[in-house]
Amino acid sequence: MNTHNLVTMANQIGVFFEAMPDRDEALHGISDHIRRFWAPRMRNEFTTYVEQGGADVSSIVRLAIESYPVLPTPTPFDPDDLPVPRERHRLDGASES
């Protein structure tokens, strides 16, 4: 997808939500819309562009992306969350030695 098109779409979303009286609700609405309706590839490309300083991104959209990230937050890996293997029983098909 063309980054210019993503910026245009994001700025249009920003114009719509900017009319809301509650600024925080508007910011959340912008990021929620992008997170729910844009493909992951589009969100990745747009977020990278914003992080690199994308000058043509409106201030409300930039603030929304910074306040409410549109990319999934990776969860830390915890080995304790893995299932504990159980001992095999002879009826499970294990061969006896």
GIVEN-V115535 format. One record per pair of residues at least 24 apart in sequence whose C-alpha atoms are under 8 Angstrom apart, sorted by sequence separation. I is the first residue (numbers start at 0). GAP is how many residues later the second one is. D is the distance in whole Angstrom. If there is no record, write none. Layout:
i=I gap=GAP d=D
i=I gap=GAP d=D
This chain:
i=9 gap=24 d=8
i=42 gap=27 d=7
i=43 gap=27 d=7
i=42 gap=28 d=7
i=30 gap=30 d=8
i=29 gap=31 d=7
i=39 gap=31 d=8
i=26 gap=33 d=7
i=30 gap=33 d=6
i=26 gap=34 d=7
i=29 gap=34 d=6
i=30 gap=34 d=6
i=34 gap=35 d=5
i=5 gap=36 d=7
i=26 gap=36 d=7
i=27 gap=36 d=6
i=31 gap=36 d=8
i=33 gap=36 d=7
i=34 gap=36 d=7
i=26 gap=37 d=4
i=30 gap=37 d=6
i=26 gap=38 d=8
i=30 gap=38 d=7
i=31 gap=38 d=7
i=6 gap=39 d=7
i=27 gap=39 d=8
i=30 gap=39 d=6
i=5 gap=40 d=7
i=26 gap=40 d=7
i=27 gap=40 d=6
i=0 gap=41 d=7
i=26 gap=41 d=7
i=2 gap=42 d=7
i=17 gap=42 d=7
i=2 gap=43 d=7
i=13 gap=44 d=7
i=2 gap=46 d=8
i=10 gap=46 d=7
i=13 gap=46 d=6
i=9 gap=47 d=8
i=10 gap=47 d=6
i=13 gap=47 d=6
i=6 gap=49 d=7
i=6 gap=50 d=6
i=10 gap=50 d=7
i=9 gap=51 d=7
